[in-house]
Amino acid sequence: MKILLVEDDAMHASYLTELVSEALPEAIEVELATNGREGEQMARDDAIEAIVMDLRMKARNGIEAARTIWSERPSTRILFWSNYSDEAYLRGIARIVPKEAAYGYVLKTASPSRMQLALRAVLLEGQIMVDREIHQFQSEQSRSSEALTEVELAILSDLALGLPDKIIAQRRKLALRTVQNRLLSIYEKLDVNDLPLAHADVAINKRVRAVSKAMRIHILNTEVIASAEKDLGEWLSKATF
């Protein structure tokens, strides 16, 4: 069993290597990639099917690397580990994981025993495993009437890319009126409709304010926007106007 660790921090990479050697004596080889792009290439060259993937890296983030790897080998088992439980990361992973893939999401603050359990569960046994803290967050979001729907999140991502309503409607295969109604819902859920009463005479750009608020509360982040930019480029290359 070959295992690939994709981690750009030397200390975390060393810690991961120790955990893997203890948790997975079945591993005959453990390789290290220092960024997502390198991880994609190593996974491809060595046909590696078990990966531990950091999410935030300077040279190609974990979501983009995982998407490329899964597009080539959908059965690859990937355990994501991160310092962050951002909603943007959770939704980003959910959108790209193939039906046949086992995956996990563990915070870097997890205990060594918890991490070892996740390594065996995901990489060896092919289970889906998400940290309790992250699972609780997901459950709270799914029950909340204030949570953005997937369609609203897609529209919000398009706002972040600067797209006008007409192009959003065409890209998402929605009626223009539907996009405009969804925007109103986004503004309401993100509470960007009004400034404090003392500044009521100040006109605001609600589109910009919505993106700013989404970034601040981690519904969007730079990695997710980078992924959305790539998707937009692919769509534009095929779109007819």
Backbone as a ProteinNet text record, in pm:
[ID]
protein_1_A
[PRIMARY]
MKILLVEDDAMHASYLTELVSEALPEAIEVELATNGREGEQMARDDAIEAIVMDLRMKARNGIEAARTIWSERPSTRILFWSNYSDEAYLRGIARIVPKEAAYGYVLKTASPSRMQLALRAVLLEGQIMVDREIHQFQSEQSRSSEALTEVELAILSDLALGLPDKIIAQRRKLALRTVQNRLLSIYEKLDVNDLPLAHADVAINKRVRAVSKAMRIHILNTEVIASAEKDLGEWLSKATF
[TERTIARY]
84.4	0	87.9	72.3	145.3	56.4	115.4	41.5	114.3	38.3	93.6	46.6	140	109.6	132.5	31	42.7	32.5	146.8	154.1	273.9	249.9	358.2	431.2	389.6	458.2	544.4	673.5	767.2	735.3	697.3	666.3	543	438.6	317.8	344.9	429.3	462.5	534.7	625.3	698.3	603.2	512.3	413	323.7	279.5	196.3	268.6	394.7	473.4	480	500.8	504.6	370	261.8	128.5	98.8	134.4	108.8	186	311.7	393.1	335.9	275.5	215.2	78.2	-1.6	-140.4	-153.1	-60.7	-73.5	56.1	81.9	200.9	190.7	67.6	48	113.3	146	203	344.9	366.5	500.2	584.5	517.9	590	506.9	572.3	506.2	581.5	510.5	571.3	519.3	597.8	561.3	563.7	453.2	445.3	429.8	495.1	495.1	392.9	314.7	203.7	106.1	-9	-112.3	-73.7	-2.8	36.1	131.7	227.3	321	248.4	148.9	70.3	-5.9	-65.5	-136.1	-43.4	75.7	170.1	218.3	248.9	298.4	188.7	66.7	-44.9	-66.3	-50.7	-68.1	45.5	169.1	284.8	292.6	258.5	272.4	139.4	31.2	-102.6	-137.4	-117.3	-142.8	-292.2	-346	-490.4	-524.9	-425.7	-450.2	-370.5	-441	-377.3	-426.1	-331.9	-367.1	-339.4	-439.7	-431.8	-457.3	-357.4	-380.5	-472.6	-547.1	-639.7	-581.2	-511.1	-460.4	-311.2	-274.3	-133.9	-111.7	8.5	37.4	32.1	91.4	95.1	-11.6	-128	-244.2	-304.6	-426.5	-490.8	-541.7	-578.4	-616.4	-742.5	-839.5	-963.2	-936.8	-857.7	-825.7	-744.4	-647.1	-566.3	-653	-741	-828.8	-922.4	-972.6	-1062.9	-992.4	-867.7	-792	-766.3	-724.8	-695.4	-820.6	-932.4	-1057	-1107.3	-1081.9	-1126	-1052.4	-931.4	-852	-869.8	-886.3	-903.6	-1010	-1137.2	-1247.1	-1248.4	-1183.3	-1185.8	-1077.5	-996.9	-889.6	-947.5	-884.8	-927.7	-845.3	-914.8	-845.8	-893.8	-798.6	-827.2	-777.6	-870.3	-834.2	-805.8	-703.2	-683.1	-648.5	-699.9	-692.1	-704.7	-657.8	-679.1	-817.1	-889.3	-1010.9	-1133.5	-1244.4	-1371.8	-1466.9	-1411.5	-1492.4	-1604	-1719.8	-1829.7	-1787.5	-1704	-1658.9	-1584.7	-1499.6	-1426.2	-1520.2	-1612.4	-1703.3	-1787.1	-1839.3	-1921.6	-1835.5	-1714.6	-1625.7	-1592.4	-1566.8	-1537.6	-1662.5	-1776.3	-1900.3	-1934.1	-1896.8	-1929.2	-1840.7	-1722.3	-1629.2	-1609.6	-1651.1	-1621.6	-1705.9	-1644.7	-1720.5	-1799.8	-1903.7	-1987.1	-1909.3	-1810.9	-1738.5	-1618.7	-1592.9	-1472.4	-1500.3	-1404.7	-1405.4	-1322.1	-1370.2	-1295.9	-1319.9	-1236.8	-1253.5	-1208.3	-1247.4	-1208.7	-1180.2	-1053.8	-1011.6	-936.8	-963.9	-893	-753.3	-659.4	-522.4	-510.3	-613.2	-615	-659.4	-695.9	-739.4	-626.6	-662.4	-562.1	-493.3	-372.1	-303.8	-387.2	-457.2	-538.3	-654.5	-713.8	-823.4	-772.2	-656.5	-598.4	-564.1	-509.4	-476	-601	-707.7	-835.3	-884.5	-873.3	-917.3	-833	-703.7	-615	-655.8	-681.6	-720.5	-860.8	-952.4	-1091.2	-1102.8	-1037.9	-1052.7	-959.3	-829.9	-731.6	-726.4	-751.1	-742.4	-878.5	-978.3	-1108	-1209.1	-1175.2	-1264.1	-1391.2	-1384.6	-1501.4	-1501.2	-1616.4	-1627.2	-1625.6	-1534.7	-1519.1	-1497.6	-1582.8	-1574	-1566.2	-1476.9	-1460.7	-1594	-1610	-1733.7	-1765.6	-1664.9	-1684.2	-1735.8	-1680.5	-1722.4	-1861.9	-1889	-2020.4	-2128.8	-2098.5	-2194.3	-2222.4	-2117.8	-2134.1	-2222.2	-2198.6	-2278.6	-2425.5	-2450.2	-2587.9	-2658.8	-2588.6	-2647.9	-2680.4	-2591.1	-2614.5	-2733.8	-2746.5	-2855.5	-2991.1	-2994.2	-3120.6	-3153.7	-3055.8	-3075.6	-3149.1	-3250.9	-3323.5	-3239.6	-3131.4	-3045.1	-2932.5	-2917.3	-2810	-2841.8	-2740	-2758.9	-2779.8	-2869.4	-2886.3	-2768.5	-2755.6	-2646.8	-2660.5	-2783.6	-2804.8	-2763.4	-2801.2	-2763.1	-2612.2	-2547.8	-2402.1	-2335.9	-2390.3	-2336.9	-2351.2	-2465.8	-2487.8	-2393.8	-2374.8	-2282.7	-2139.6	-2099.2	-1966.5	-1954.4	-2062.4	-2061.7	-2052.3	-2115.3	-2101.1	-1954.9	-1888.8	-1748.3	-1660.4	-1704.5	-1629.2	-1668.4	-1764.1	-1801.7	-1901.7	-1975.3	-2068.1	-2198.3	-2256.2	-2386.6	-2499.4	-2617.3	-2730.9	-2760.4	-2755.6	-2791.5	-2698.5	-2568.2	-2472.4	-2487.2	-2513.7	-2538.3	-2656.4	-2762.9	-2882	-2849.3	-2772.4	-2736.6	-2647.2	-2550.3	-2456.5	-2524.5	-2614.1	-2679.5	-2809.7	-2843.6	-2967.1	-3089.7	-3094.9	-3205.1	-3268.4	-3394.1	-3458.3	-3396.1	-3390.3	-3333.6	-3406.1	-3537.6	-3616.4	-3579.3	-3552.8	-3513	-3381	-3285.8	-3156.8	-3178	-3259.4	-3282.1	-3351.4	-3445.4	-3511.4	-3413.8	-3326.9	-3226.5	-3129.6	-3097.7	-3009.8	-3074.5	-3202.3	-3272.8	-3265.9	-3279.4	-3270.1	-3129.2	-3027.8	-2888.3	-2864.7	-2911.5	-2891.9	-2958.3	-3076.4	-3148.3	-3077	-3035.5	-2969.6	-2835.2	-2765.3	-2635.6	-2649	-2772.8	-2801.5	-2719.9	-2729.7	-2656.3	-2750.7	-2877.4	-2974.5	-2959.3	-2921.3	-2923.3	-2794.7	-2761.9	-2659	-2727.1	-2652.6	-2714	-2791.8	-2892.4	-2984.4	-2911.8	-2802	-2728.2	-2669	-2655.5	-2597.4	-2699.2	-2824.4	-2930.3	-2928.1	-2864.7	-2862.2	-2744.2	-2664.5	-2548.1	-2588.9	-2569.2	-2600.9	-2490	-2527.9	-2429	-2445.7	-2337.7	-2341.7	-2363.4	-2485.2	-2519.3	-2443.4	-2410	-2336.5	-2198.6	-2129.4	-1996.4	-2005.9	-2104.4	-2121.5	-2152.5	-2229.9	-2262	-2136.9	-2054.4	-1930.1	-1837.7	-1826.1	-1740.9	-1786.6	-1918.6	-1972.5	-1948.3	-1966.9	-1946.9	-1801.2	-1708.1	-1566.5	-1539.1	-1599.5	-1573.6	-1624.1	-1735.3	-1791.3	-1760.3	-1668.2	-1612.2	-1710.1	-1810.4	-1892.7	-1817	-1741.1	-1647.8	-1506.3	-1409.1	-1269.6	-1190.1	-1064.2	-985.5	-972.4	-963.9	-951.3	-1077.2	-1192.7	-1318.7	-1338.6	-1299.6	-1311.2	-1217	-1097.2	-1003.4	-1061.4	-1127.8	-1191.1	-1306.5	-1382.9	-1493.7	-1442.1	-1326.9	-1266.3	-1229.6	-1179.1	-1144.8	-1270.7	-1375.2	-1501.2	-1556.6	-1545	-1594.7	-1517.9	-1386.3	-1306.2	-1348.1	-1375.9	-1418.1	-1554.2	-1644.9	-1777.2	-1769.1	-1688.7	-1676.2	-1619.4	-1532.7	-1472.2	-1575.1	-1688.7	-1791.7	-1918.4	-1931.4	-2056.3	-2071.9	-2196.2	-2228	-2317.3	-2284.5	-2359.9	-2433.5
-120.1	0	125.1	208.3	334	447	537.4	651	778.8	877.8	1007.8	1111.6	1185.7	1296.7	1426.8	1512	1639.9	1750.1	1806.7	1901.7	1993.9	2125.6	2219.4	2269	2225.5	2262.9	2145.7	2168.8	2060.2	1994.2	2073.2	2017.2	1927.5	1973.2	1892.4	1766.8	1780	1664.3	1557.7	1600.9	1506.9	1438.3	1516.5	1462	1360.2	1393.1	1301.3	1170.2	1180.7	1061.4	967.3	1023.5	942	874.8	951.6	895.7	781.1	800.2	696.7	569.2	583.2	464.7	386.5	457.4	391.1	333.2	410.7	369.8	268.8	273.2	189.7	113.8	10.7	-71	-139.4	-142.1	-200.9	-117.2	8.6	97	53.6	21.8	-20	99.6	212	330.8	454.2	554.9	681.9	791.8	861.1	967.5	1102.5	1207.4	1341.6	1439	1512.2	1622.9	1751.4	1857	1980.6	2083	2048	2134.7	2052.8	2112.7	2039.3	1998.5	2084.5	2052.8	1934	1935.1	1823.1	1695.9	1711.1	1596.1	1532.2	1614.7	1562.4	1477.7	1529.6	1461	1330.7	1332.2	1211.3	1105.2	1148.8	1053.9	990	1069.1	1019.9	925	966.6	887.6	752.6	752.1	629.5	559.3	609.1	549.1	527.2	629	619.4	635	548.2	546.3	586.8	625	664.2	790.9	898.7	1029.4	1103.1	1169.4	1267.1	1404.7	1490.5	1616.3	1737.5	1825.3	1954.8	2036.1	2128.5	2206.2	2339.3	2406.2	2539.3	2532.2	2547.2	2546.4	2657.8	2710.9	2824.8	2785.4	2674.2	2630.7	2524.1	2564.9	2480.1	2422.2	2462	2420.8	2276.2	2223.8	2083.9	2047.1	2138.5	2108.8	2092.7	2183.1	2174.1	2048.3	2018	1897.7	1772.3	1767.4	1651.3	1637	1748.1	1741.7	1681.8	1724.1	1669.2	1520.1	1482.4	1341.7	1256.8	1303.8	1227.9	1220.4	1322.8	1318.9	1209.6	1176.4	1073.5	935.8	933	806.8	827	809.5	841	758	643.3	558.7	594.7	695.4	735.8	775.4	727.2	760.5	878.9	984	1105.8	1147.8	1162.9	1217.1	1361.6	1454.5	1595.3	1628.1	1708.2	1758.1	1905.9	1981.5	2126.6	2192.9	2316.3	2398.7	2461.5	2446.5	2524	2435.1	2478.5	2409.5	2501.3	2583.6	2678.6	2608.6	2672.7	2621.1	2610.3	2704	2702.4	2574.3	2527.2	2403	2283	2280.7	2166.8	2153.1	2264	2259.4	2231.9	2286.8	2264.2	2117.3	2048.2	1904.7	1827.3	1862.9	1791.5	1798.8	1908.8	1925.2	1841.8	1803.4	1736.6	1588.4	1540	1400.7	1304.9	1208.6	1110.4	1016.4	957.8	867.4	746.6	701.7	579.8	604.9	730	761.5	763.8	712.1	726.9	850.5	928.8	1048.2	1079.9	1166.3	1210.8	1354.5	1415.6	1554.1	1562	1585	1590	1720.4	1782.8	1904.7	1871.8	1962	1939.2	1941.4	1989.4	1988.9	1853.8	1759.3	1626.6	1556.9	1476.2	1402.2	1299.8	1256.6	1153.9	1027.5	985.4	863.9	883.6	1002.7	1033.8	1035.2	1092.6	1098.9	959.7	876.6	739.4	661	682.1	617.8	661.2	790.9	842.5	786	774.5	719.6	577.4	495.3	356.3	349.3	427.8	422.1	462.1	571.3	623.1	552.6	550.9	502.8	351.9	281	135.3	69.2	116	49.2	112.3	225.6	287.5	345	396.3	456.9	607.9	668.7	814.3	858.1	949.7	990.7	1140.7	1207.6	1352.4	1381.6	1470.7	1506.8	1546.5	1514.5	1544.9	1693.9	1777.5	1922.2	1968	1910.7	1947.1	1893.1	1769.9	1709.2	1790	1837	1918.3	2048.5	2107.5	2230.5	2205.4	2094.1	2061.3	2043.5	1975.2	1950.9	2081.3	2171.2	2299.4	2379.8	2374.2	2446.1	2390.6	2258.1	2196.6	2227	2252.9	2283	2431.5	2514.6	2658	2713.9	2796	2862.3	2973.7	3011.9	3118	3065	2934	2877.3	2896.1	2928.7	2943.3	2806.4	2799.6	2677.4	2663.5	2546.8	2526.9	2621.2	2646	2738.8	2880.1	2920.7	3053.8	3066.5	2960.8	2964.3	2976.4	2907.7	2917.3	3059.4	3120.5	3258.2	3353	3330.9	3413.4	3402.2	3281.2	3262.4	3340	3341.2	3416.5	3566.6	3613	3753.7	3786.5	3695.8	3716.5	3724.5	3659.8	3662.2	3781	3861.3	3983	3963.5	3851.9	3825.9	3903.1	3956.9	4024.2	3921.2	3966.7	3876.5	3793.5	3856.6	3787.6	3669.1	3688.2	3579.8	3471.9	3512.4	3413.8	3325.4	3388.3	3312.6	3213.4	3256.9	3168.3	3055.2	3089.5	2987.5	2883.1	2928.1	2837.1	2778.1	2814.4	2764	2801.1	2927.4	2979.8	3096.7	3124.1	3244.1	3366.7	3477.6	3600.2	3641.7	3629.8	3665.3	3575.9	3448.8	3357.6	3400.4	3437.7	3486.1	3609.9	3701.2	3825.1	3797.4	3701.7	3664.8	3596.8	3513.4	3446.3	3548.5	3650.3	3754.8	3824.1	3850.1	3911.5	3821.7	3689.9	3595.2	3594.6	3600	3604.3	3728.9	3843.1	3968	3959.7	3898.6	3888.2	3793.7	3677.1	3579.4	3629	3707	3760	3894.7	3943.4	4067.8	4184.5	4203.6	4314.4	4419	4413.1	4503.9	4647.9	4665.4	4800.1	4831.1	4958.6	5009.8	5059.3	5084.6	5142.5	5269.9	5299.7	5409.3	5542.8	5561.6	5687.9	5710.4	5601.8	5612	5572	5591.3	5545.1	5614.9	5732.5	5805.9	5766.5	5667.5	5623.1	5506	5519.2	5411	5306.3	5178.9	5071.9	4979.1	4915.4	4813.4	4679.5	4628.8	4507.6	4385.3	4382.9	4269.5	4260.1	4373.4	4376	4345.6	4402.8	4382.6	4235.4	4170.1	4028.9	3941.7	3968.5	3891.2	3916.5	4041.6	4076.9	4005.7	4004.8	3938.5	3787.6	3729.7	3585.4	3546.1	3629	3603.2	3613.9	3711.6	3736.7	3623.5	3560.9	3453.5	3314.5	3313.1	3187.7	3102	3165.5	3094.3	3084.2	3188.1	3187.1	3202.9	3151.1	3179.4	3179.8	3214	3231.7	3102.5	2988.4	2861.2	2828.6	2852.7	2824.4	2919.1	3044.2	3138.8	3100.8	3054.1	3009.2	2891.9	2801.3	2687.2	2734	2831.9	2886.3	2955.4	3021	3086.9	2985.5	2871.2	2765.4	2712	2689.1	2642.1	2742	2871	2974.8	2972.6	2957.3	2951.9	2837.7	2721.1	2605.4	2629.6	2694.4	2722	2823.1	2928.6	3031.8	2976	2875.9	2819.7	2744.6	2709.4	2635	2716.5	2828.5	2905.7	2978.3	2995.6	3075.4	3190	3309.2	3427.4	3490.3
0	0	0	-102.3	-109.1	-58.3	17	70.3	32.3	-10.8	-46.3	54.2	110.6	200	123.4	118.1	48.2	153.4	188	299.4	278.1	283.6	255.3	379.6	495.5	619	666.5	681.8	713.7	847.2	947	1078.2	1071.4	1003.2	990.2	906.9	805.7	722.7	804.5	890.7	976.8	1074.6	1130.8	1224.7	1154.2	1033.5	957.3	928	890.6	858.5	977.7	1097.1	1219.1	1244.6	1228.2	1251.1	1155	1029.4	928.9	961.1	1000.5	1031	1148.4	1243.9	1360.2	1328.3	1252.2	1227.4	1115.2	1018.6	899.2	870.8	948	919	782.9	725.5	592.5	481.5	512.6	411.6	376.9	250.9	208.3	165.3	137.7	95	125.8	181.8	210.9	136.9	45.3	-32.3	15.1	-10.1	34.2	-82.3	-98.9	-194.2	-114.5	-157.9	-81	-128.4	-230.2	-271.7	-356.2	-383.9	-455.5	-595.8	-666.1	-803.2	-806.5	-715.7	-705.6	-665.5	-576.9	-533.6	-648	-734.5	-851.8	-937.7	-964.9	-1052.2	-991.6	-861.2	-796.1	-788.8	-760.6	-756	-892	-995.9	-1133.2	-1172.8	-1148.5	-1191	-1120.1	-991.1	-911.9	-886.1	-949.1	-934	-786.4	-706	-562.3	-535.7	-453.6	-426.2	-284	-201.8	-63.2	-34	-0.3	10.7	135.2	202.9	306.3	245.8	244	169.8	259.3	268.5	331.7	241	299.1	217.4	172	260.1	225.5	199.3	72.3	31	-69.8	-72.6	-160	-307.3	-340.4	-480.6	-503	-540.3	-570.2	-442.2	-412.8	-288.3	-295.7	-179.6	-168.9	-243.2	-249.3	-320.4	-469.4	-526.2	-668	-699.2	-612.9	-634.3	-626.7	-527.9	-512.4	-632.2	-682.2	-797	-918.7	-940.9	-1052.9	-1034	-913.8	-884.9	-901.3	-847.4	-857.5	-1001.7	-1080.7	-1221.1	-1298.3	-1253.9	-1321	-1257.7	-1125	-1052.7	-944.2	-979.9	-887.9	-759.6	-759.5	-639.5	-538.8	-567.8	-475.8	-340.7	-235.1	-98.9	-48.8	-6.6	35.4	174.5	264.5	397	398.6	404.2	414.3	560.8	582.2	718	708.8	803.6	790.1	926.8	933.3	1052.5	1052.1	942.5	923.1	903.2	962.2	940.5	864.9	774.8	698.1	621.9	618.6	537.5	391.6	347.5	208	175.7	265.9	243	241.7	337	347.2	220.6	173.5	52.3	-70.7	-69.8	-182.7	-200.7	-91.1	-97.7	-140.1	-81.8	-112.7	-261.6	-327.1	-468.2	-560.1	-514	-605.7	-576	-459.2	-424.9	-510.2	-576.7	-655.8	-564.6	-619.7	-540.7	-490.2	-570	-533.4	-443.7	-407.2	-329.9	-180.3	-104	41.1	74.8	168.2	206	352.8	406.9	544	557	668.6	695.7	845.2	878.1	1017.3	1042	1153.7	1189.4	1242	1218.9	1264	1416.5	1482.9	1629.2	1685.2	1600.1	1646.4	1720.9	1817.8	1894.1	1804.8	1841.3	1761.8	1744.3	1850.6	1840.8	1744.6	1745.6	1653.7	1510.2	1490.5	1357	1305.6	1390.8	1350.3	1314.3	1390.6	1359.4	1221.9	1192.7	1063.5	950	971	868.9	831	929.7	902.5	841.9	897	851.1	703.9	666.6	530.2	432.6	464.3	366.9	355.2	463.9	460.5	441.7	518.6	519	423.1	366.3	268.5	325.9	448.7	511.1	488.9	511.4	512.8	658.6	690.5	830	837.9	915.3	932.3	1081.2	1119.8	1259.6	1322.6	1449.1	1519.6	1513.6	1531.9	1529.4	1393	1287.3	1152.1	1123.5	1166.7	1145.8	1217.3	1337.4	1411.3	1337.3	1283.4	1205.8	1084	1013.5	895.8	932.7	1045.3	1088.2	1120.8	1189.2	1224.3	1099.6	999.9	876.1	799.7	796.7	720.7	782.1	913.8	980.9	979.9	949.8	961.6	840.3	868.5	759.5	698.5	766.7	717.5	629	620.7	538.8	390.8	313.1	168.9	105.1	7.8	-69.2	-165.5	-228	-323.5	-443.1	-485.8	-597.6	-556.8	-436.6	-388.2	-373.5	-327.7	-315.2	-452.1	-551.9	-687.8	-740.7	-715.8	-759.9	-686.7	-558.6	-480.2	-533.8	-571.8	-631.4	-761.9	-839.6	-964	-937.5	-830.1	-793	-764.2	-691.9	-656.5	-780.8	-888.9	-1014.9	-1102.8	-1054.7	-1127.1	-1238.3	-1238.7	-1348.6	-1330.5	-1438.8	-1431.5	-1426.5	-1388.7	-1369.5	-1494.2	-1611	-1734.9	-1761.7	-1737.9	-1761.1	-1654.3	-1530.7	-1424.7	-1463.2	-1511.1	-1550.6	-1661.3	-1759.2	-1869.2	-1820.9	-1738.5	-1691	-1603.9	-1517.5	-1422.4	-1475.4	-1601.1	-1663.9	-1580.6	-1542.5	-1462.9	-1537.1	-1506.1	-1559.4	-1492.8	-1564.8	-1509.4	-1382.4	-1381.3	-1263.4	-1145	-1171.9	-1064	-1001.9	-1084.8	-1033.8	-946.9	-993.2	-918.2	-784.7	-784.5	-659.2	-563.5	-618.1	-534.6	-474.9	-550.6	-498.4	-378.7	-388.7	-276.1	-152.8	-174.3	-63.7	-3.6	-89.8	-42.5	41.9	-5.1	68.7	206.5	208.7	335.4	430.7	380.5	467	518.7	435.3	478.2	549.6	560.3	631.7	576.2	445.5	383.5	324.8	361.4	301.4	348.5	472.7	529.1	605.4	606.7	695.6	822.5	928.6	1048.2	1014.5	1093.9	1065.5	1046.4	1120.1	1112.1	973.5	896.4	762.9	654.8	684.7	594.9	460.5	453.2	327.2	239	283.1	206.5	117.3	-12.1	-104.9	-100.8	-97.1	-92.6	-212.9	-249.1	-353.9	-284.3	-293.6	-219.7	-270.2	-396.3	-452.7	-387.4	-382.9	-321.7	-172.4	-108.7	35.8	67.1	-18.8	3.5	-6.8	-107	-122.3	-3.9	36.6	149.9	276.6	300.4	419.8	412.1	294.8	277.6	303.8	261.3	287.9	437.7	500.4	642.6	730.7	693.1	775.1	716.7	618.1	564.5	485.5	425.3	328.2	196.1	164.6	53.4	106.9	34.8	66	-64.3	-56.9	-178.8	-257.7	-188.8	-258.5	-338.4	-278.6	-346.7	-465.1	-448.6	-559.3	-672.7	-637.3	-741.3	-819.1	-748.9	-814.7	-903.6	-854.3	-933.2	-1058.9	-1047.4	-1163.3	-1271.2	-1228.2	-1323.3	-1391.7	-1313.8	-1371.1	-1472.5	-1438.4	-1528.4	-1660.3	-1651.9	-1774.2	-1863.6	-1805.2	-1883.4	-1946.6	-1869.4	-1923.6	-2037.2	-2020.3	-2122.7	-2252.5	-2241.1	-2361.2	-2446.6	-2387.1	-2458.9	-2483.5	-2411.6	-2417	-2549.8	-2590	-2708.4	-2664	-2705.8	-2663.3	-2781.8
[MASK]
+++++++++++++++++++++++++++++++++++++++++++++++++++++++++++++++++++++++++++++++++++++++++++++++++++++++++++++++++++++++++++++++++++++++++++++++++++++++++++++++++++++++++++++++++++++++++++++++++++++++++++++++++++++++++++++++++++++++++++++++++

